[in-house]
Amino acid sequence: MKKTLIQSSISAAILSFSSLAMADSCNTASPFISGSSYSAGDVVIVDGETYQCKIAGWCQSSSDFHYRPGSGLNWSDAWQEKSCASNSSSTIEDNTQAGSNASENENIDANTGNESTTSTENTASQVLDDDKHLKLDMNKSHLRFITVKKEHVAEVQRFESINGALAADGQLTFSIDLASVNTQIDIRDSRIQEYLFESALMPKMHFTTHINMAIIDELQQGQLLRVNVDGELEIHGEKKSVNADISIVKVGDEINVFSNQAMIIKSADFSLDGGIELLRQIASLSSIGETVPVYFDLTFAVENSQAPEKLAVPDAPSHLMISWNSMAQEIELSWQDNADNETGYVLQRREAAGPWASVTGLAENSESYSDSTDVAAVLQYRVFAMNDSVSSAMSNVAEIDMALYLTDQPNGNDSNNNNADNNNDSNTDSGNAADPATGANLYAEMGCVGCHGEDGQSPISLFNNVMQQAELSYYIETEMPYGNASSCEGSCADDIASYIIKDFY
């Protein structure tokens, strides 16, 4: 697999200087060949112009549309124009030494500093004292991820808000404001925030690792050092250990840290698979990729203050209990609150072994919740505490078989959906096709627009529980409109359901 890097914020001068240790500038320039194994610093000629490789992974791309020097859509991310007359011999001499040091320091484990040529027991920084830290410069830092839809349509997305710090003891943290996702399409951004990240409940993604600061102290100006770090990634209430292949370069008083290879995020590992499926249904797509490559490029500058303390992880709730309240027709949940620093709780539910979905967010000190459902299936629940954007471990999983209590309710399974089939004049039973155009008029006449709006999303979203035709028709017949249930039956419910599915889902 060819290496791919995100856009580096290393200055053009530093990259140019470092590259001269590997290539004799323009004297080694050769005609550009798409897909070749170029390295940072390699010089090529295209249409009489000279270009120097900045990012090896993109320089090696066979996509001329994106990365052909001088003409590709994103060529300046991978290459820079090369002016041969601007190179000076003193610059070459200074940075040949830096390139040599970079070669000696390959294969360093940045967590410990252990490798064949550099070893030290001191993991603290000799440059930063306890009253200083390296603060992430959001204006010079980027995090991007690649999404794939319809099996082969890839798009690069990004986040606009990143915060982080590298402390004197080597603790590296950065956090992403998930509400800052930017896909260049506003409606898609809002859907990702609401249905995928659920950023109102779990607002940030966190990555934490430890860097041996001794190896950073030893870096020469402009020297590029490649290292591997082990860290913890937290998204959507889930925490997983990850390994990152990164490079570190010192530029003045700044440290630039960027990924050499993508961090591969599997949606199921972070309980995001249910959100992806919901997005697929809403957008009527054949598929959305559930494995996402993530690239980062972070710049840290010296700050004359101590690094901010990381938010303390709250203790996990325990002893989650579940029961059915037949009088109220509700599922009763209770748990033990063990945290003393939580700002709230998140309760999640799933059908058997399906994907987890958040039911609700709850206030601090909460110890119970009553849930309602019409799904006659085995349901599982779990709960976790939140301290601002930092989540606790999960509680135990509590389970209840709702088929024992809801014997005549639709559950979305055709073989068990007899109540919907026998109690409405749907297009399946009567042979009459539902009419979305008629449904659009009924949507307004029956007052649906007052609750769900013309876009189906406000003030009450129709996307909170996406249903198929028969199930949605049955729900409209028996539950809608609010305050006047059963006033829209038969073809009325069928037509409105078909309109919602066609125009909104």
DONULO-250807 format. One record per residue (C-alpha): residue number from 1; x, y, z. Coordinates in nm, 4 decimals, padded with zeros to 6 digits, m for minus. Example, Ala and Ser with C-alpha at 12.3 -4.5 7.8 and 13.67 -1.06 7.14 Angstrom:
! residues 2
  resi         u         v         w
     1   01.2300  m00.4500   00.7800
     2   01.3670  m00.1060   00.7140
END
This chain:
! residues 505
  resi         u         v         w
     1   00.0000   00.0000   00.0000
     2   00.1436   00.3347  m00.0979
     3   00.2091   00.5766   00.1851
     4  m00.0230   00.8719   00.2030
     5   00.0311   01.1868   00.4081
     6  m00.1946   01.4786   00.4847
     7  m00.0856   01.8264   00.3903
     8   00.2210   01.9141   00.5974
     9   00.2553   02.2556   00.7538
    10   00.6356   02.2413   00.7491
    11   00.7568   02.5573   00.5794
    12   00.8713   02.5314   00.2200
    13   01.2210   02.6447   00.3117
    14   01.2765   02.3723   00.5718
    15   01.1515   02.1001   00.3381
    16   01.3706   02.2291   00.0601
    17   01.6778   02.2365   00.2827
    18   01.6203   01.8843   00.4183
    19   01.5746   01.7412   00.0725
    20   01.9147   01.8576  m00.0461
    21   02.0793   01.5941   00.1708
    22   01.9051   01.3294  m00.0393
    23   01.9313   01.4783  m00.3885
    24   02.1726   01.7117  m00.5559
    25   01.9014   01.9685  m00.6275
    26   01.8221   02.0409  m00.9892
    27   02.1173   01.8398  m01.1172
    28   01.9196   01.5230  m01.0443
    29   01.5915   01.6479  m01.1927
    30   01.4235   01.3941  m01.4192
    31   01.1042   01.3903  m01.6258
    32   00.7946   01.3293  m01.4128
    33   00.6472   00.9771  m01.4362
    34   00.3067   00.9324  m01.2744
    35   00.2944   00.6679  m01.0005
    36   00.6709   00.6491  m00.9479
    37   00.8229   00.5971  m00.6001
    38   00.9187   00.9572  m00.5283
    39   01.0604   01.0674  m00.1942
    40   01.0465   01.4056  m00.0227
    41   01.3061   01.6267  m00.1926
    42   01.3038   01.4554  m00.5316
    43   01.3037   01.7021  m00.8211
    44   01.1135   01.6498  m01.1475
    45   01.0561   01.8368  m01.4706
    46   00.7066   01.8850  m01.6171
    47   00.6414   02.0939  m01.9288
    48   00.9746   02.2708  m01.8854
    49   00.9066   02.3639  m01.5210
    50   01.0870   02.2176  m01.2191
    51   00.9084   02.0882  m00.9086
    52   01.0257   01.9397  m00.5798
    53   00.8378   01.6714  m00.3852
    54   00.7066   01.7768  m00.0426
    55   00.4863   01.4813   00.0549
    56   00.6081   01.1427  m00.0673
    57   00.2714   00.9661  m00.0464
    58   00.1023   01.2203  m00.2695
    59   00.3995   01.2541  m00.5026
    60   00.3747   00.8783  m00.5635
    61   00.0073   00.8995  m00.6558
    62  m00.0944   00.7801  m01.0009
    63  m00.3845   01.0264  m01.0020
    64  m00.2697   01.2974  m01.2450
    65  m00.6068   01.4640  m01.2004
    66  m00.5156   01.5409  m00.8387
    67  m00.1355   01.5463  m00.8109
    68   00.0345   01.6020  m01.1467
    69   00.2873   01.8827  m01.0736
    70   00.1656   02.2208  m01.1892
    71  m00.1739   02.1117  m01.3201
    72  m00.3411   01.8612  m01.0841
    73  m00.6310   01.9798  m00.8733
    74  m00.4279   01.9411  m00.5522
    75  m00.0764   01.9439  m00.6926
    76   00.0523   02.2082  m00.4468
    77  m00.0260   01.9749  m00.1574
    78   00.2343   01.7308  m00.2905
    79   00.4822   01.9472  m00.4808
    80   00.6379   02.2920  m00.4761
    81   00.7815   02.4907  m00.7623
    82   01.1617   02.4687  m00.7648
    83   01.3852   02.7653  m00.8401
    84   01.7310   02.6226  m00.9017
    85   01.9068   02.9569  m00.8754
    86   01.7856   03.0152  m00.5204
    87   01.9890   02.7348  m00.3585
    88   02.3019   02.8308  m00.1654
    89   02.6019   02.6125  m00.0835
    90   02.5935   02.7093   00.2849
    91   02.2357   02.5848   00.3096
    92   02.3344   02.2522   00.1576
    93   02.6194   02.2065   00.4030
    94   02.4084   02.2868   00.7106
    95   02.1246   02.0535   00.6252
    96   02.3299   01.7619   00.4989
    97   02.4223   01.7157   00.8629
    98   02.0568   01.7355   00.9650
    99   01.9681   01.4700   00.7071
   100   02.2437   01.2494   00.8434
   101   02.1059   01.2784   01.1945
   102   01.7588   01.1909   01.0691
   103   01.8959   00.8731   00.9137
   104   02.0650   00.7725   01.2380
   105   01.7459   00.8172   01.4368
   106   01.5195   00.5900   01.2285
   107   01.2946   00.3301   01.3945
   108   01.2667   00.5078   01.7276
   109   00.9906   00.4075   01.9651
   110   00.8755   00.7530   02.0682
   111   00.6992   00.6248   02.3797
   112   01.0244   00.4976   02.5335
   113   01.3067   00.6402   02.3248
   114   01.4545   00.2924   02.2735
   115   01.6442   00.2347   01.9473
   116   01.9843   00.1365   01.8216
   117   02.1591   00.4756   01.8171
   118   01.9695   00.6917   02.0680
   119   01.8972   00.5830   02.4231
   120   01.8213   00.7829   02.7337
   121   01.6479   00.7277   03.0626
   122   01.5363   01.0885   03.0865
   123   01.1926   01.1239   02.9288
   124   01.1383   01.4861   03.0358
   125   01.2266   01.7807   02.8154
   126   01.5495   01.9718   02.8674
   127   01.4031   02.2608   02.6654
   128   01.0657   02.2927   02.8353
   129   01.0581   02.3509   03.2094
   130   00.7539   02.2900   03.4264
   131   00.6205   02.6388   03.3564
   132   00.6106   02.5902   02.9794
   133   00.4435   02.3589   02.7333
   134   00.3959   02.3240   02.3599
   135   00.0462   02.4372   02.2654
   136  m00.1223   02.3218   01.9473
   137  m00.1570   02.6027   01.6936
   138  m00.5034   02.5490   01.5467
   139  m00.4323   02.7786   01.2522
   140  m00.1407   02.5578   01.1446
   141  m00.2932   02.2216   01.2315
   142  m00.5237   01.9961   01.0336
   143  m00.7071   01.6671   01.0723
   144  m00.8688   01.5054   00.7709
   145  m01.0494   01.1800   00.7071
   146  m01.1589   01.0019   00.3926
   147  m01.5127   00.8739   00.3423
   148  m01.6201   00.6350   00.0677
   149  m01.9759   00.6078  m00.0607
   150  m02.1286   00.4025  m00.3398
   151  m01.8284   00.1680  m00.3076
   152  m01.5797   00.3829  m00.5020
   153  m01.6610   00.7545  m00.4484
   154  m01.3962   00.8852  m00.2058
   155  m01.4141   01.2303  m00.0471
   156  m01.1732   01.4101   00.1858
   157  m01.3434   01.5698   00.4878
   158  m01.1953   01.7754   00.7705
   159  m01.2494   01.9238   01.1151
   160  m01.2148   02.2965   01.1772
   161  m01.1562   02.2998   01.5547
   162  m00.8565   02.1187   01.7089
   163  m00.6987   02.1749   02.0496
   164  m00.4022   02.0076   02.2112
   165  m00.0797   02.0289   02.4072
   166   00.2589   01.8602   02.4442
   167   00.3643   01.8868   02.8084
   168   00.7187   01.8950   02.9449
   169   00.6757   01.5366   03.0687
   170   00.5941   01.4179   02.7157
   171   00.2171   01.3859   02.7530
   172   00.0691   01.4579   02.4088
   173  m00.3033   01.5196   02.3771
   174  m00.5231   01.6612   02.1084
   175  m00.9001   01.6944   02.0953
   176  m01.1358   01.7444   01.8035
   177  m01.4617   01.9361   01.8315
   178  m01.6893   01.6945   01.6430
   179  m01.9420   01.9694   01.5721
   180  m01.6733   02.1364   01.3588
   181  m01.6863   01.8653   01.0903
   182  m01.6722   02.0228   00.7450
   183  m01.7714   01.8252   00.4350
   184  m01.8547   02.1381   00.2290
   185  m02.2251   02.0431   00.2428
   186  m02.4199   02.1967   00.5312
   187  m02.7015   01.9419   00.5469
   188  m02.4499   01.6576   00.5447
   189  m02.2514   01.8247   00.8241
   190  m02.5603   01.8535   01.0428
   191  m02.6590   01.4923   00.9765
   192  m02.3107   01.3661   01.0631
   193  m02.3155   01.5689   01.3846
   194  m02.6608   01.4468   01.4847
   195  m02.6777   01.0870   01.3641
   196  m02.3155   00.9709   01.3501
   197  m02.1178   01.1536   01.6186
   198  m02.4189   01.2549   01.8311
   199  m02.2045   01.5534   01.9198
   200  m02.4697   01.7110   02.1427
   201  m02.4113   01.4209   02.3843
   202  m02.0461   01.3332   02.3126
   203  m01.8907   01.6528   02.1772
   204  m01.5239   01.5625   02.1263
   205  m01.2785   01.3042   02.0050
   206  m00.9593   01.2655   02.2120
   207  m00.6199   01.1151   02.1331
   208  m00.3616   01.0719   02.4089
   209  m00.0074   00.9346   02.3937
   210   00.3365   00.9855   02.5465
   211   00.6420   01.1182   02.3630
   212   00.9930   01.0718   02.5011
   213   01.0958   01.4384   02.5117
   214   01.4647   01.3482   02.5064
   215   01.4406   01.2554   02.1391
   216   01.2764   01.5905   02.0646
   217   01.5509   01.7778   02.2529
   218   01.8088   01.6043   02.0331
   219   01.6400   01.6989   01.7053
   220   01.8339   01.9357   01.4825
   221   01.6571   02.2232   01.3130
   222   01.4766   02.0912   01.0058
   223   01.5520   01.7295   01.0902
   224   01.2695   01.4858   01.0145
   225   01.2324   01.1995   01.2624
   226   01.0000   00.9055   01.2036
   227   00.8613   00.7295   01.5121
   228   00.5864   00.4934   01.6264
   229   00.3667   00.5779   01.9219
   230   00.1015   00.3831   02.1095
   231  m00.1919   00.5829   02.2362
   232  m00.5595   00.5835   02.3261
   233  m00.8337   00.7100   02.0977
   234  m01.1722   00.8043   02.2445
   235  m01.4755   00.8618   02.0224
   236  m01.8470   00.8313   02.0903
   237  m01.8026   00.6935   02.4410
   238  m01.5655   00.4161   02.3282
   239  m01.1904   00.3972   02.3994
   240  m00.9420   00.1879   02.2015
   241  m00.5648   00.1468   02.1919
   242  m00.4136   00.2545   01.8602
   243  m00.0678   00.2764   01.7052
   244   00.0369   00.5784   01.5014
   245   00.3247   00.6018   01.2545
   246   00.4258   00.9680   01.2730
   247   00.7052   01.2073   01.1859
   248   00.8345   01.4889   01.4050
   249   01.0279   01.7923   01.2815
   250   01.1643   02.0884   01.4742
   251   01.1183   02.4275   01.3074
   252   01.2450   02.7127   01.5245
   253   01.0542   02.6974   01.8521
   254   00.7794   02.4901   01.6925
   255   00.7350   02.1145   01.6712
   256   00.5441   01.9681   01.3780
   257   00.3890   01.6233   01.4219
   258   00.2204   01.4531   01.1267
   259   00.1028   01.1053   01.0318
   260   00.3058   00.9024   00.7834
   261   00.0298   00.6513   00.7377
   262  m00.3406   00.6696   00.8030
   263  m00.4839   00.5793   01.1398
   264  m00.7541   00.3324   01.0383
   265  m01.0779   00.3824   01.2293
   266  m01.3326   00.1014   01.2159
   267  m01.6794   00.2355   01.2843
   268  m01.7934  m00.0708   01.4806
   269  m01.5043  m00.0280   01.7264
   270  m01.6498   00.3051   01.8330
   271  m02.0219   00.2226   01.8033
   272  m02.0523   00.4398   01.4937
   273  m02.1808   00.1652   01.2629
   274  m02.5452   00.2308   01.3480
   275  m02.5033   00.5987   01.2647
   276  m02.3403   00.5149   00.9323
   277  m02.6291   00.2875   00.8401
   278  m02.8791   00.5601   00.9315
   279  m02.6905   00.8112   00.7152
   280  m02.6930   00.5601   00.4286
   281  m03.0692   00.5221   00.4550
   282  m03.1317   00.8956   00.4794
   283  m02.9191   00.9676   00.1726
   284  m03.0502   00.6615  m00.0188
   285  m02.6964   00.5404  m00.0869
   286  m02.6028   00.1873  m00.1848
   287  m02.3192   00.1882   00.0683
   288  m02.1032   00.4007   00.2963
   289  m01.7607   00.2721   00.3937
   290  m01.7313   00.1670   00.7570
   291  m01.3509   00.1884   00.7735
   292  m01.2153   00.5435   00.7696
   293  m00.8514   00.6529   00.7189
   294  m00.7581   00.9534   00.9349
   295  m00.4582   01.1827   00.8773
   296  m00.3320   01.4603   01.1006
   297  m00.0760   01.7391   01.0742
   298  m00.0225   01.9248   01.4022
   299   00.2009   02.2195   01.4873
   300   00.2927   02.2978   01.8486
   301   00.4492   02.6244   01.9678
   302   00.6058   02.7098   02.3045
   303   00.3578   02.8558   02.5519
   304   00.4761   03.0216   02.8747
   305   00.2378   02.8344   03.1008
   306   00.1845   02.4866   03.2306
   307  m00.0063   02.2457   03.0089
   308  m00.3746   02.2345   03.0978
   309  m00.4717   01.9370   03.3088
   310  m00.6553   01.6607   03.1309
   311  m01.0152   01.6162   03.2419
   312  m01.0470   01.3377   03.4972
   313  m01.2223   01.0225   03.3804
   314  m01.5420   00.9676   03.5844
   315  m01.6047   00.6355   03.7560
   316  m01.8322   00.4055   03.5610
   317  m02.1891   00.3409   03.6756
   318  m02.2654  m00.0141   03.7869
   319  m02.5479  m00.2533   03.8750
   320  m02.7666  m00.1562   03.5791
   321  m03.1061  m00.3213   03.6370
   322  m03.4039  m00.3545   03.4010
   323  m03.7723  m00.4438   03.4372
   324  m04.1059  m00.4018   03.2585
   325  m04.3718  m00.1765   03.4090
   326  m04.6967  m00.3204   03.2725
   327  m04.9106  m00.0404   03.4179
   328  m04.7111   00.2402   03.2549
   329  m04.6127   00.0224   02.9562
   330  m04.2516   00.1314   03.0018
   331  m03.9109  m00.0232   03.0524
   332  m03.7720   00.0775   03.3904
   333  m03.3922   00.1155   03.4220
   334  m03.1855   00.1922   03.7301
   335  m02.8149   00.1954   03.8097
   336  m02.5656   00.2946   04.0762
   337  m02.4012   00.6365   04.0379
   338  m02.0346   00.5900   04.1350
   339  m01.8883   00.9159   04.0014
   340  m01.8378   01.2409   04.1873
   341  m01.7229   01.4488   03.8897
   342  m01.9707   01.3610   03.6158
   343  m02.1552   01.6297   03.4221
   344  m02.4132   01.3842   03.2887
   345  m02.4933   01.0356   03.1644
   346  m02.5611   00.8775   02.8258
   347  m02.8004   00.5836   02.7966
   348  m02.7710   00.3566   02.4928
   349  m02.9806   00.0720   02.3500
   350  m02.9543  m00.1913   02.0810
   351  m03.1510  m00.4855   01.9459
   352  m02.9725  m00.8095   02.0405
   353  m02.6298  m00.7927   01.8746
   354  m02.7107  m00.4921   01.6547
   355  m02.5423  m00.1509   01.6667
   356  m02.5695   00.0692   01.9749
   357  m02.7738   00.3897   01.9524
   358  m02.8100   00.6613   02.2143
   359  m03.1510   00.6845   02.3771
   360  m03.0952   01.0052   02.5707
   361  m02.8576   01.2196   02.7700
   362  m02.9258   01.2592   03.1417
   363  m02.8248   01.5076   03.4093
   364  m02.5521   01.4506   03.6672
   365  m02.6417   01.2232   03.9600
   366  m02.9066   01.0456   03.7497
   367  m02.9763   00.6888   03.8587
   368  m03.2870   00.5873   03.6640
   369  m03.4767   00.6250   03.3375
   370  m03.8053   00.5026   03.1883
   371  m03.7947   00.4042   02.8231
   372  m04.0782   00.3211   02.5846
   373  m04.0644   00.1055   02.2757
   374  m04.2881  m00.0808   02.0314
   375  m04.0100  m00.3161   01.9196
   376  m04.0967  m00.6752   02.0133
   377  m03.7385  m00.7989   02.0267
   378  m03.4556  m00.8583   02.2703
   379  m03.3273  m00.5156   02.3766
   380  m02.9986  m00.4457   02.5520
   381  m02.9094  m00.1302   02.7462
   382  m02.5920   00.0232   02.8859
   383  m02.5062   00.3571   03.0462
   384  m02.1891   00.5591   03.0978
   385  m02.0927   00.8817   03.2725
   386  m01.9521   01.1940   03.1077
   387  m01.7198   01.4575   03.2555
   388  m01.7677   01.7267   02.9947
   389  m01.6368   01.5420   02.6863
   390  m01.4543   01.2572   02.8644
   391  m01.6451   00.9333   02.9116
   392  m01.6260   00.6653   03.1757
   393  m01.6085   00.2957   03.1089
   394  m01.9391   00.1295   03.0239
   395  m02.1750  m00.0151   03.2805
   396  m02.2828  m00.3768   03.2636
   397  m02.5320  m00.4601   02.9879
   398  m02.8929  m00.5194   03.0956
   399  m03.1275  m00.7144   02.8686
   400  m03.5038  m00.7568   02.8297
   401  m03.7072  m00.9637   02.5810
   402  m03.9899  m00.7341   02.4719
   403  m04.1543  m01.0127   02.2698
   404  m04.2839  m01.1366   02.6041
   405  m04.4729  m00.8108   02.6590
   406  m04.5460  m00.6752   02.3091
   407  m04.6991  m00.9713   02.1328
   408  m04.9017  m00.7847   01.8697
   409  m04.6796  m00.4877   01.7854
   410  m04.4784  m00.4524   01.4616
   411  m04.1054  m00.5047   01.5007
   412  m03.9866  m00.4381   01.1489
   413  m03.9602  m00.8117   01.0661
   414  m04.2031  m00.9185   00.7933
   415  m04.2548  m01.2619   00.9466
   416  m04.3729  m01.1049   01.2738
   417  m04.5385  m00.7924   01.1417
   418  m04.8858  m00.9439   01.1251
   419  m05.0546  m00.6609   01.3145
   420  m04.9494  m00.4044   01.0571
   421  m05.0613  m00.6309   00.7719
   422  m05.4024  m00.7060   00.9186
   423  m05.4991  m00.3660   01.0548
   424  m05.4481  m00.1188   00.7740
   425  m05.5382  m00.0729   00.4095
   426  m05.1774  m00.0487   00.3004
   427  m05.0754  m00.0836  m00.0612
   428  m04.9458  m00.4346   00.0219
   429  m05.2890  m00.5585   00.1342
   430  m05.5220  m00.3732  m00.0979
   431  m05.3152  m00.3658  m00.4128
   432  m05.3586   00.0138  m00.4359
   433  m05.0265   00.1929  m00.4759
   434  m04.9611   00.4660  m00.2219
   435  m04.9388   00.8126  m00.3774
   436  m04.6547   01.0404  m00.2526
   437  m04.8102   01.3445  m00.4240
   438  m05.1361   01.2964  m00.2339
   439  m04.9292   01.2276   00.0738
   440  m04.7591   01.5672   00.0391
   441  m05.0963   01.7428   00.0544
   442  m05.2123   01.5285   00.3470
   443  m04.8839   01.5985   00.5285
   444  m04.9867   01.9660   00.5383
   445  m05.3619   01.9127   00.5893
   446  m05.3227   01.6717   00.8812
   447  m05.0875   01.9092   01.0635
   448  m04.7697   01.6997   01.0220
   449  m04.5812   02.0057   00.9016
   450  m04.6463   02.1805   01.2329
   451  m04.4439   01.9224   01.4259
   452  m04.1913   01.8087   01.1685
   453  m04.1506   02.1113   00.9417
   454  m04.1250   02.1258   00.5662
   455  m03.7871   01.9509   00.5793
   456  m03.8995   01.6800   00.8230
   457  m03.6408   01.7825   01.0800
   458  m03.7805   02.0542   01.3061
   459  m03.8925   02.0939   01.5671
   460  m03.9313   01.7118   01.5859
   461  m03.7114   01.5134   01.3483
   462  m03.8569   01.2305   01.1412
   463  m03.5103   01.0757   01.1205
   464  m03.4928   00.9713   01.4856
   465  m03.6620   00.6430   01.3948
   466  m03.6414   00.5584   01.0253
   467  m03.9078   00.3006   00.9276
   468  m04.0119   00.1064   00.6212
   469  m04.3484   00.1623   00.4448
   470  m04.5673  m00.0872   00.6339
   471  m04.4263  m00.0024   00.9754
   472  m04.4457   00.3730   00.9160
   473  m04.8042   00.3470   00.7857
   474  m04.9060   00.1509   01.0938
   475  m04.7368   00.4027   01.3219
   476  m04.9171   00.6955   01.1539
   477  m05.2504   00.5108   01.1781
   478  m05.2210   00.4311   01.5471
   479  m05.0183   00.7223   01.6880
   480  m05.0576   01.0261   01.4614
   481  m05.1375   01.3064   01.4451
   482  m05.0432   01.4048   01.7965
   483  m05.3533   01.4577   02.0102
   484  m05.5835   01.3094   01.7442
   485  m05.4550   00.9566   01.6897
   486  m05.6339   00.7305   01.4404
   487  m05.7752   01.0227   01.2408
   488  m05.5551   00.9282   00.9444
   489  m05.6097   00.5627   00.8548
   490  m05.5850   00.3422   00.5485
   491  m05.4765   00.5204   00.2329
   492  m05.4246   00.8444   00.4264
   493  m05.1511   00.6830   00.6365
   494  m05.0093   00.4965   00.3359
   495  m04.9861   00.8121   00.1244
   496  m04.8183   01.0177   00.3968
   497  m04.5745   00.7325   00.4696
   498  m04.4812   00.7042   00.1008
   499  m04.4296   01.0829   00.0825
   500  m04.2006   01.0806   00.3885
   501  m03.9951   00.7886   00.2551
   502  m03.9672   00.9361  m00.0935
   503  m03.8959   01.2996  m00.0090
   504  m03.7258   01.2854   00.3315
   505  m03.5535   00.9493   00.3720
END
